[in-house]
């Protein structure tokens, strides 16, 4: 207990990028007004508008809205309270912002689906290692480095996976890559759901503000990664496999 108390005291003095954990009454007033973030999103919006004739505008707007939700809306502050909110934050980036941006503005396609799946997996696993999570919690530089790594690797992965290959074999390969991402998200979710130990002491006080036991918050985060995260991605993989099967029949 003394060790836990020392950890909690250290965490309590840490600098948290999104601000202190909001109470339920404070949540909807907890918008992130960081000038750098707002300037970045405004600049990105301007770039989308300038290039609107050369990109898929609808997906670009969806990606922009997803980034706004992740980094400006009260969800950003909510991640300081509940690890469940952190899981929602990751799902928004991995399964909404990144694929939408990949459809609108695919990055330079270097490497393979497997390579970028490995990169996304490494970043996702790193986010969930308690010592690294504590480092992210205490440093804005660490926070943004890891956010950039997650969005960048996921953007590259989806750019490769959602490309329109001519060969049926490539569709199958991409589908299995997407299924792999779903599997990794499901595995991370399962570890969180079935863990009997508190892994992230940073959220002990925040969970209490929301009337949750820390272990319940952690398990709920696992369910978020497992169901809202896993199911849509796995469904997309299944759709792509069916597409390749139908193409084979038509041939």
PAZAPA-4460 file (N, C-alpha, C; in steps of 0.05 Angstrom, whole numbers, plus 32768, in hexadecimal, padded with zeros to 4 digits):
% residues 251
    n_x    n_y    n_z   ca_x   ca_y   ca_z    c_x    c_y    c_z   seq   type   mol
   8011   7FE8   8000   8000   8000   8000   8011   8019   8000     1      X     A
   8028   8018   800E   803A   802F   800F   8044   8035   7FF3     2      X     A
   804B   8020   7FE4   8055   8024   7FC9   8040   8030   7FB8     3      X     A
   8027   8026   7FBA   8011   8032   7FAA   800D   804F   7FB1     4      X     A
   8010   8056   7FCB   800C   8071   7FD3   8022   8083   7FC8     5      X     A
   803B   8078   7FC7   8051   8088   7FBB   804D   808C   7F9E     6      X     A
   8043   8077   7F90   803D   807A   7F73   8028   808F   7F6F     7      X     A
   8012   808E   7F7E   7FFC   80A0   7F7B   8005   80BD   7F80     8      X     A
   8017   80C0   7F94   8021   80DB   7F9A   8031   80E6   7F83     9      X     A
   8042   80D4   7F77   8053   80DD   7F61   8042   80E4   7F49    10      X     A
   802E   80D3   7F43   801C   80D8   7F2D   800C   80F2   7F31    11      X     A
   8005   80F8   7F4A   7FF6   8110   7F4F   8004   8129   7F49    12      X     A
   8020   8128   7F49   8030   8140   7F43   8038   8141   7F26    13      X     A
   8030   812D   7F16   8039   812C   7EFA   8029   8140   7EEA    14      X     A
   8036   8148   7ED4   8028   815A   7EC1   8018   8149   7EAD    15      X     A
   7FFF   814E   7EAC   7FED   813E   7E9A   7FE5   8151   7E83    16      X     A
   7FEB   8148   7E6A   7FE6   815A   7E54   7FC9   8164   7E52    17      X     A
   7FB6   8152   7E54   7F9A   8159   7E51   7F8D   8166   7E69    18      X     A
   7F9D   816A   7E7E   7F93   8178   7E96   7F8A   8164   7EAB    19      X     A
   7F83   816E   7EC2   7F7A   815C   7ED8   7F60   814E   7ED1    20      X     A
   7F5C   8137   7EDF   7F44   8127   7EDA   7F2B   8137   7EE0    21      X     A
   7F18   813A   7ECD   7F00   8149   7ED3   7EEC   8137   7EE2    22      X     A
   7EDB   8144   7EF2   7EC5   8136   7EFE   7EAE   8135   7EE9    23      X     A
   7E99   8125   7EEF   7E83   8124   7EDC   7E77   813F   7ED6    24      X     A
   7E76   8151   7EEA   7E6B   816C   7EE7   7E7D   817E   7ED6    25      X     A
   7E97   8177   7ED6   7EAA   8189   7EC8   7EB0   8180   7EAB    26      X     A
   7EA8   8167   7EA4   7EB1   815B   7E8B   7EAB   816C   7E73    27      X     A
   7E92   8175   7E70   7E8A   8183   7E57   7E95   819F   7E55    28      X     A
   7EA2   81A8   7E6A   7EB0   81C2   7E68   7ECE   81BE   7E64    29      X     A
   7ED7   81A5   7E62   7EF3   819F   7E61   7EFE   819C   7E45    30      X     A
   7EFC   81B1   7E36   7F06   81B1   7E1A   7F24   81B8   7E1A    31      X     A
   7F33   81AD   7E08   7F4F   81B3   7E06   7F53   81CB   7DF3    32      X     A
   7F5C   81E1   7DFE   7F60   81FA   7DEF   7F7D   8200   7DEA    33      X     A
   7F8E   81EC   7DEA   7FAA   81EF   7DE5   7FAE   81FC   7DC9    34      X     A
   7FBA   8214   7DC8   7FBD   8223   7DAF   7FCB   8213   7D99    35      X     A
   7FDF   8202   7DA2   7FEE   81F3   7D8E   7FDC   81DE   7D81    36      X     A
   7FCC   81D1   7D91   7FBA   81BC   7D86   7FA5   81C9   7D74    37      X     A
   7F99   81DF   7D7D   7F85   81ED   7D6D   7F91   81F7   7D52    38      X     A
   7FA9   8202   7D54   7FB7   820C   7D3C   7FBC   81F5   7D29    39      X     A
   7FC4   81DF   7D34   7FCA   81C7   7D23   7FB1   81BE   7D14    40      X     A
   7F9B   81BC   7D22   7F82   81B3   7D16   7F77   81C7   7D02    41      X     A
   7F7A   81E1   7D08   7F72   81F6   7CF5   7F83   81F4   7CDB    42      X     A
   7F9D   81F1   7CDF   7FAF   81EE   7CC7   7FA8   81D5   7CB7    43      X     A
   7FA2   81BF   7CC5   7F9A   81A7   7CB7   7F80   81AB   7CA8    44      X     A
   7F6D   81B9   7CB4   7F54   81BF   7CA7   7F58   81D0   7C8E    45      X     A
   7F6A   81E3   7C8F   7F70   81F4   7C78   7F7D   81E4   7C62    46      X     A
   7F8F   81D1   7C69   7F9B   81C0   7C55   7F86   81AF   7C47    47      X     A
   7F73   81A4   7C57   7F5E   8194   7C4B   7F4E   81A4   7C37    48      X     A
   7F47   81BD   7C3F   7F37   81CE   7C2D   7F47   81D5   7C14    49      X     A
   7F61   81DA   7C16   7F71   81E1   7BFF   7F73   81C9   7BEB    50      X     A
   7F75   81B2   7BF7   7F78   8199   7BE6   7F5F   818A   7BE1    51      X     A
   7F48   8197   7BE6   7F2E   8189   7BE5   7F29   817D   7BC9    52      X     A
   7F34   8188   7BB4   7F30   817D   7B99   7F40   8164   7B94    53      X     A
   7F54   815F   7BA5   7F66   8149   7BA0   7F65   8133   7BB5    54      X     A
   7F54   8136   7BC8   7F52   8122   7BDD   7F34   811A   7BE1    55      X     A
   7F30   8105   7BF0   7F14   80FD   7BF7   7F0B   810F   7C0E    56      X     A
   7EFB   8123   7C08   7EF5   8137   7C1C   7EE5   812C   7C33    57      X     A
   7ED1   811A   7C2E   7EC1   8110   7C44   7ED2   8101   7C59    58      X     A
   7EE2   80ED   7C51   7EF3   80E0   7C65   7F06   80F3   7C73    59      X     A
   7F10   8107   7C64   7F23   811A   7C71   7F15   8129   7C87    60      X     A
   7EFC   8131   7C83   7EED   813F   7C97   7EE7   812D   7CAF    61      X     A
   7EE1   8114   7CA9   7EDD   8100   7CBF   7EF6   80FD   7CD0    62      X     A
   7F0D   80FB   7CC2   7F26   80F9   7CD1   7F2C   8112   7CE2    63      X     A
   7F26   8129   7CD6   7F2A   8142   7CE5   7F19   8143   7CFE    64      X     A
   7EFF   813C   7CFB   7EED   813C   7D11   7EF6   8128   7D27    65      X     A
   7F00   8111   7D1E   7F0A   80FD   7D31   7F21   8108   7D41    66      X     A
   7F33   8117   7D34   7F4A   8123   7D42   7F41   8138   7D55    67      X     A
   7F2C   8148   7D4D   7F21   815C   7D5F   7F15   814F   7D78    68      X     A
   7F06   8139   7D74   7EFB   812B   7D8A   7F10   8121   7D9D    69      X     A
   7F26   8116   7D91   7F3B   8109   7DA1   7F4B   811E   7DB1    70      X     A
   7F51   8135   7DA5   7F64   8147   7DB2   7F5A   8162   7DBB    71      X     A
   7F41   8169   7DB4   7F36   8182   7DBC   7F1D   817F   7DCE    72      X     A
   7F0C   816C   7DC6   7EF3   8168   7DD5   7EF9   815E   7DF2    73      X     A
   7EE5   815E   7E03   7EE9   8154   7E1F   7EF4   8138   7E21    74      X     A
   7EF4   8129   7E0B   7F00   810E   7E0C   7F1E   810F   7E14    75      X     A
   7F2B   8125   7E0C   7F48   8128   7E13   7F4A   8129   7E31    76      X     A
   7F3B   813A   7E3E   7F3C   813C   7E5C   7F32   8123   7E69    77      X     A
   7F1E   8116   7E5D   7F13   80FD   7E68   7F28   80E7   7E6A    78      X     A
   7F3C   80E8   7E58   7F51   80D4   7E59   7F63   80D7   7E72    79      X     A
   7F61   80EE   7E7F   7F70   80F3   7E98   7F61   80E6   7EAF    80      X     A
   7F48   80E1   7EAC   7F38   80D5   7EC1   7F37   80B7   7EBF    81      X     A
   7F2D   80AD   7EA9   7F28   8090   7EA6   7F3A   8083   7E91    82      X     A
   7F44   806C   7E97   7F53   805D   7E82   7F40   8054   7E6C    83      X     A
   7F26   8051   7E73   7F12   804B   7E5F   7F12   8061   7E49    84      X     A
   7F14   807A   7E52   7F14   8090   7E3F   7F2D   808E   7E2D    85      X     A
   7F44   8085   7E39   7F5C   8082   7E29   7F57   806D   7E14    86      X     A
   7F49   8057   7E1B   7F44   8043   7E07   7F32   804E   7DF1    87      X     A
   7F1E   805E   7DF8   7F0D   806A   7DE4   7F1D   807C   7DD2    88      X     A
   7F2F   808B   7DDE   7F41   809D   7DCF   7F51   808D   7DBA    89      X     A
   7F5C   8076   7DC2   7F6C   8065   7DB0   7F5A   805A   7D9A    90      X     A
   7F42   8052   7DA0   7F30   8047   7D8C   7F29   805D   7D77    91      X     A
   7F25   8076   7D81   7F1F   808C   7D6E   7F36   8090   7D5B    92      X     A
   7F4E   808F   7D65   7F65   8093   7D53   7F6A   807C   7D40    93      X     A
   7F69   8064   7D4B   7F70   804C   7D3B   7F5B   8044   7D27    94      X     A
   7F41   8047   7D2F   7F2C   803C   7D1D   7F1B   8051   7D11    95      X     A
   7F20   806B   7D16   7F10   8080   7D09   7F22   8095   7CFC    96      X     A
   7F33   80A2   7D0C   7F44   80B7   7D00   7F57   80AC   7CEC    97      X     A
   7F66   8097   7CF3   7F7B   808D   7CE1   7F70   8082   7CC7    98      X     A
   7F5C   8070   7CC8   7F52   8066   7CAE   7F44   807C   7C9D    99      X     A
   7F37   808F   7CAA   7F2A   80A5   7C9A   7F40   80B5   7C8C   100      X     A
   7F55   80BC   7C9A   7F6B   80CB   7C8E   7F79   80BB   7C79   101      X     A
   7F7B   80A1   7C7D   7F88   8090   7C69   7F78   808F   7C4F   102      X     A
   7F5E   808F   7C51   7F4D   808F   7C39   7F4F   80AA   7C2B   103      X     A
   7F4F   80BF   7C3B   7F4F   80DA   7C2F   7F6B   80E1   7C24   104      X     A
   7F7F   80DC   7C34   7F9B   80E4   7C2D   7FAE   80CE   7C34   105      X     A
   7FAF   80B8   7C25   7FC2   80A3   7C2C   7FDE   80AD   7C2C   106      X     A
   7FED   80A4   7C40   8009   80AC   7C42   8019   809C   7C2D   107      X     A
   8032   80A4   7C29   8042   8096   7C16   8043   8078   7C1D   108      X     A
   803C   8067   7C0A   803A   804A   7C11   8056   803D   7C0F   109      X     A
   8063   803D   7C25   807E   8030   7C28   807B   801A   7C3B   110      X     A
   8087   8003   7C35   8085   7FEC   7C47   806D   7FDB   7C3F   111      X     A
   8064   7FCB   7C53   804E   7FB9   7C4F   8039   7FBC   7C65   112      X     A
   8022   7FAF   7C61   800E   7FAF   7C75   8018   7FA2   7C8F   113      X     A
   8027   7F8D   7C8C   8032   7F7F   7CA3   8046   7F91   7CB3   114      X     A
   8056   7F9F   7CA4   8069   7FB1   7CB1   805B   7FC6   7CC2   115      X     A
   8047   7FD3   7CB7   8039   7FE8   7CC5   8027   7FDD   7CDB   116      X     A
   801D   7FC4   7CD7   800E   7FB7   7CED   8021   7FB3   7D04   117      X     A
   8039   7FAB   7CFF   804D   7FA7   7D14   8052   7FC1   7D23   118      X     A
   8054   7FD7   7D13   8059   7FF1   7D1F   8042   7FFA   7D31   119      X     A
   8029   7FF7   7D27   8012   7FFE   7D37   8011   7FED   7D50   120      X     A
   8016   7FD4   7D4D   8016   7FC2   7D64   802A   7FCA   7D79   121      X     A
   8042   7FD1   7D70   8057   7FD9   7D83   804F   7FF2   7D92   122      X     A
   8043   8006   7D84   803A   801E   7D91   8024   8019   7DA5   123      X     A
   8010   8008   7D9C   7FF9   8002   7DAD   8002   7FF4   7DC7   124      X     A
   8014   7FE0   7DC4   801E   7FD2   7DDB   802D   7FE4   7DED   125      X     A
   803E   7FF6   7DE1   804D   8009   7DF2   803B   801B   7E02   126      X     A
   8025   8024   7DF6   8012   8035   7E05   8008   8027   7E1E   127      X     A
   8006   800C   7E1D   7FFA   7FFE   7E33   800E   7FF2   7E47   128      X     A
   8028   7FF7   7E43   803C   7FEF   7E57   803B   8004   7E6D   129      X     A
   8036   7FFC   7E86   8032   800F   7E9C   8049   8023   7E9F   130      X     A
   8062   801B   7E9D   8078   802E   7EA0   8078   8043   7E8A   131      X     A
   8073   803A   7E71   8072   804D   7E5B   8059   805F   7E5E   132      X     A
   8043   8054   7E67   802B   8065   7E6B   8031   807A   7E7F   133      X     A
   803F   8074   7E95   8046   8088   7EA9   8058   809E   7E9D   134      X     A
   806A   8096   7E8B   807B   80A9   7E7E   806B   80BC   7E6C   135      X     A
   8058   80B0   7E5D   8046   80C1   7E4C   8036   80D4   7E5E   136      X     A
   802D   80CA   7E75   801C   80DA   7E87   802B   80F2   7E91   137      X     A
   8045   80F0   7E95   8054   8105   7EA2   8062   8118   7E8F   138      X     A
   8060   8114   7E75   806F   8124   7E62   805E   812A   7E49   139      X     A
   805A   8144   7E44   804B   814C   7E2C   805A   8143   7E13   140      X     A
   8074   8144   7E13   8084   813B   7DFC   8080   811D   7DF7   141      X     A
   8080   810E   7E0D   807B   80F1   7E0A   805F   80EC   7E00   142      X     A
   804C   80FB   7E0B   8030   80F8   7E03   802D   80FC   7DE5   143      X     A
   8037   8112   7DDB   8033   8118   7DBF   8044   8106   7DAD   144      X     A
   805B   80FD   7DB6   806C   80EA   7DA7   805D   80D0   7DA3   145      X     A
   8050   80C6   7DB8   8041   80AD   7DB6   8027   80B0   7DA6   146      X     A
   801A   80C8   7DA9   8003   80CC   7D98   800A   80CD   7D7B   147      X     A
   8020   80DB   7D75   8029   80DD   7D59   8030   80C1   7D4E   148      X     A
   803D   80B1   7D5F   8045   8096   7D57   802C   8085   7D51   149      X     A
   8018   8088   7D62   8000   8078   7D5E   7FF1   8081   7D45   150      X     A
   7FEC   809A   7D42   7FDD   80A4   7D2A   7FED   809F   7D11   151      X     A
   8007   80A5   7D12   8018   80A2   7CFA   801A   8085   7CF0   152      X     A
   801F   8073   7D03   8021   8056   7CFB   8006   804C   7CF1   153      X     A
   7FF0   8054   7CFF   7FD5   804B   7CF7   7FCD   8057   7CDC   154      X     A
   7FD4   8070   7CD7   7FCF   807D   7CBD   7FDD   806E   7CA7   155      X     A
   7FF6   8067   7CAB   8005   8058   7C97   7FFA   803C   7C93   156      X     A
   7FF3   802F   7CAA   7FE7   8014   7CA8   7FCE   8014   7C97   157      X     A
   7FBB   8026   7C9D   7FA2   8027   7C8F   7FA6   8030   7C72   158      X     A
   7FBA   8041   7C6D   7FC0   8049   7C51   7FC7   8031   7C40   159      X     A
   7FD6   801E   7C4C   7FDD   8006   7C3E   7FC6   7FF2   7C3D   160      X     A
   7FB8   7FEF   7C54   7FA3   7FDA   7C55   7F8B   7FE1   7C45   161      X     A
   7F85   7FFB   7C42   7F6D   8003   7C33   7F73   800A   7C16   162      X     A
   7F8B   8006   7C0D   7F92   800A   7BF1   7F80   7FF8   7BE0   163      X     A
   7F7D   8000   7BC7   7F6C   7FF1   7BB5   7F7D   7FDF   7BA3   164      X     A
   7F84   7FC8   7BAC   7F96   7FB6   7B9C   7F86   7FAA   7B85   165      X     A
   7F95   7FA3   7B70   7F88   7F96   7B59   7F86   7F78   7B5D   166      X     A
   7F98   7F6C   7B6C   7F98   7F4F   7B6F   7F88   7F46   7B87   167      X     A
   7F79   7F31   7B85   7F6A   7F25   7B9B   7F7C   7F1E   7BB2   168      X     A
   7F94   7F14   7BAC   7FA6   7F0C   7BC1   7FAD   7F24   7BD3   169      X     A
   7FB0   7F3B   7BC7   7FB7   7F53   7BD7   7FA0   7F5B   7BE9   170      X     A
   7F87   7F58   7BDF   7F70   7F5E   7BF0   7F6F   7F4C   7C09   171      X     A
   7F75   7F32   7C04   7F75   7F1F   7C1A   7F8C   7F26   7C2E   172      X     A
   7FA3   7F2D   7C23   7FBA   7F35   7C34   7FB3   7F4D   7C45   173      X     A
   7FA7   7F61   7C39   7F9F   7F79   7C48   7F89   7F73   7C5D   174      X     A
   7F77   7F62   7C55   7F61   7F5A   7C68   7F6D   7F4C   7C81   175      X     A
   7F80   7F3B   7C7C   7F8D   7F2D   7C93   7F9D   7F41   7CA4   176      X     A
   7FA8   7F56   7C98   7FB5   7F6B   7CA7   7FA2   7F79   7CB9   177      X     A
   7F8A   7F80   7CAE   7F76   7F8E   7CBE   7F6C   7F7B   7CD4   178      X     A
   7F68   7F62   7CCD   7F60   7F4E   7CE2   7F76   7F4D   7CF8   179      X     A
   7F8F   7F4F   7CF0   7FA4   7F4F   7D04   7FA2   7F67   7D17   180      X     A
   7F9B   7F7F   7D0D   7F97   7F96   7D1E   7F80   7F91   7D31   181      X     A
   7F6A   7F86   7D27   7F54   7F80   7D38   7F5C   7F6C   7D4E   182      X     A
   7F6C   7F58   7D46   7F75   7F45   7D5A   7F86   7F51   7D70   183      X     A
   7F98   7F63   7D68   7FA9   7F71   7D7C   7F98   7F81   7D8F   184      X     A
   7F85   7F90   7D84   7F74   7FA0   7D95   7F64   7F8E   7DA8   185      X     A
   7F5A   7F78   7D9D   7F4C   7F65   7DAE   7F5D   7F59   7DC4   186      X     A
   7F76   7F53   7DBD   7F88   7F48   7DD1   7F8F   7F5C   7DE7   187      X     A
   7F94   7F74   7DE0   7F99   7F89   7DF4   7F80   7F8C   7E05   188      X     A
   7F69   7F8D   7DF9   7F50   7F8F   7E08   7F4C   7F78   7E1B   189      X     A
   7F53   7F5F   7E12   7F50   7F48   7E24   7F63   7F49   7E3C   190      X     A
   7F7C   7F52   7E37   7F8F   7F55   7E4D   7F84   7F68   7E62   191      X     A
   7F79   7F7F   7E59   7F6F   7F93   7E6C   7F56   7F88   7E7A   192      X     A
   7F45   7F7B   7E6B   7F2C   7F71   7E76   7F30   7F5C   7E8C   193      X     A
   7F43   7F4B   7E88   7F47   7F34   7E9A   7F5D   7F38   7EAE   194      X     A
   7F6B   7F4F   7EAD   7F80   7F54   7EC1   7F73   7F58   7EDD   195      X     A
   7F7F   7F4B   7EF1   7F75   7F4E   7F0C   7F84   7F63   7F1C   196      X     A
   7F98   7F70   7F0F   7FA9   7F84   7F1C   7FA5   7F9F   7F0F   197      X     A
   7FA7   7FB4   7F1F   7FA6   7FCF   7F15   7FC0   7FD4   7F06   198      X     A
   7FBF   7FDC   7EED   7FD7   7FE1   7EDD   7FDD   7FFE   7EDB   199      X     A
   7FCA   8010   7EDD   7FCE   802C   7ED8   7FC4   803C   7EF0   200      X     A
   7FD6   8041   7F03   7FCF   804F   7F1C   7FC8   806C   7F16   201      X     A
   7FD0   8076   7EFE   7FC9   8092   7EF7   7FAB   8097   7EF8   202      X     A
   7F9B   8082   7EF5   7F7E   8086   7EF3   7F6F   807E   7F0C   203      X     A
   7F7D   8078   7F21   7F70   8070   7F3A   7F5E   8087   7F44   204      X     A
   7F68   809F   7F46   7F58   80B5   7F50   7F43   80BD   7F3D   205      X     A
   7F49   80BD   7F23   7F35   80C4   7F0F   7F1E   80B1   7F0E   206      X     A
   7F23   8097   7F11   7F0E   8084   7F12   7EFC   8089   7F2A   207      X     A
   7F08   8090   7F41   7EF8   8096   7F59   7EE5   80AD   7F54   208      X     A
   7EEE   80C1   7F45   7EDD   80D9   7F3F   7EC5   80D0   7F30   209      X     A
   7EC7   80BB   7F20   7EB1   80B2   7F0F   7EA3   809A   7F1B   210      X     A
   7EA9   8094   7F34   7E9B   807F   7F43   7EA2   8063   7F3A   211      X     A
   7EBA   805F   7F2F   7EC3   8045   7F26   7EDB   803C   7F36   212      X     A
   7EDC   8022   7F3B   7EF5   8017   7F46   7F0A   8016   7F30   213      X     A
   7F23   801B   7F36   7F38   801B   7F21   7F38   8002   7F10   214      X     A
   7F34   7FEB   7F1C   7F35   7FD2   7F0D   7F1D   7FD0   7EFA   215      X     A
   7F06   7FDB   7F03   7EEE   7FDC   7EF2   7EF2   7FEE   7EDA   216      X     A
   7F00   8005   7EDE   7F06   8017   7EC8   7F18   800A   7EB4   217      X     A
   7F2C   7FFB   7EBE   7F3F   7FED   7EAD   7F32   7FD7   7E9D   218      X     A
   7F20   7FC9   7EAA   7F11   7FB3   7E9C   7EFE   7FBF   7E87   219      X     A
   7EF1   7FD5   7E8D   7EE0   7FE2   7E7A   7EF0   7FEC   7E62   220      X     A
   7F08   7FF6   7E67   7F1A   7FFE   7E51   7F20   7FE7   7E3F   221      X     A
   7F24   7FD0   7E4B   7F29   7FB8   7E3B   7F11   7FB0   7E29   222      X     A
   7EF9   7FB3   7E34   7EE1   7FAD   7E24   7EDE   7FC1   7E0D   223      X     A
   7EE7   7FDA   7E12   7EE5   7FEE   7DFC   7EF8   7FE5   7DE5   224      X     A
   7F11   7FDD   7DEC   7F24   7FD4   7DD8   7F1A   7FBB   7DCA   225      X     A
   7F0C   7FAA   7DD9   7F04   7F90   7DD0   7EEC   7F91   7DBE   226      X     A
   7ED8   7FA1   7DC6   7EBF   7FA1   7DB7   7EBE   7FB8   7DA2   227      X     A
   7EBB   7FD1   7DAB   7EBA   7FE7   7D97   7ED4   7FE9   7D86   228      X     A
   7EEB   7FE0   7D92   7F03   7FE1   7D82   7F06   7FC9   7D70   229      X     A
   7F03   7FB1   7D7A   7F07   7F98   7D6B   7EF2   7F93   7D56   230      X     A
   7ED8   7F96   7D5D   7EC3   7F8D   7D4B   7EC2   7F9B   7D30   231      X     A
   7EC3   7FB7   7D30   7EC2   7FC4   7D15   7ED9   7FBD   7D03   232      X     A
   7EF1   7FBB   7D0F   7F09   7FB5   7CFF   7F08   7F98   7CF4   233      X     A
   7EFF   7F85   7D06   7EFC   7F6A   7CFD   7EE6   7F68   7CE7   234      X     A
   7ED1   7F77   7CEA   7EBC   7F77   7CD5   7EC6   7F81   7CBB   235      X     A
   7ED7   7F96   7CBB   7EE2   7FA0   7CA2   7EF4   7F8B   7C95   236      X     A
   7F03   7F7D   7CA5   7F14   7F67   7C9A   7F02   7F52   7C8D   237      X     A
   7EEC   7F4B   7C9A   7EDA   7F37   7C8F   7ECE   7F40   7C75   238      X     A
   7EC7   7F5A   7C73   7EBB   7F65   7C5B   7ED0   7F63   7C44   239      X     A
   7EE9   7F6A   7C4A   7EFE   7F69   7C36   7F02   7F4C   7C2C   240      X     A
   7F02   7F39   7C3F   7F05   7F1D   7C37   7EEE   7F14   7C25   241      X     A
   7ED6   7F1D   7C2C   7EBE   7F16   7C1B   7EC1   7F22   7C00   242      X     A
   7ECC   7F3A   7BFF   7ED0   7F48   7BE5   7EE3   7F37   7BD3   243      X     A
   7EF8   7F2D   7BE0   7F0B   7F1E   7BD0   7EFF   7F03   7BC7   244      X     A
   7EEE   7EF8   7BD8   7EE0   7EDF   7BD1   7ECD   7EE3   7BBA   245      X     A
   7EBE   7EF9   7BBA   7EAB   7EFF   7BA5   7EBA   7F05   7B8B   246      X     A
   7ED1   7F12   7B8D   7EE1   7F18   7B75   7EEA   7EFE   7B69   247      X     A
   7EF2   7EEB   7B7A   7EFB   7ED1   7B70   7EE5   7EC2   7B62   248      X     A
   7ECC   7EC4   7B6C   7EB5   7EB7   7B5F   7EB0   7EC3   7B44   249      X     A
   7EB1   7EDE   7B43   7EAB   7EEC   7B2A   7EC0   7EE5   7B15   250      X     A
   7ED9   7EE1   7B1E   7EEE   7EDA   7B0B   7EEA   7EBF   7AFF   251      X     A
***
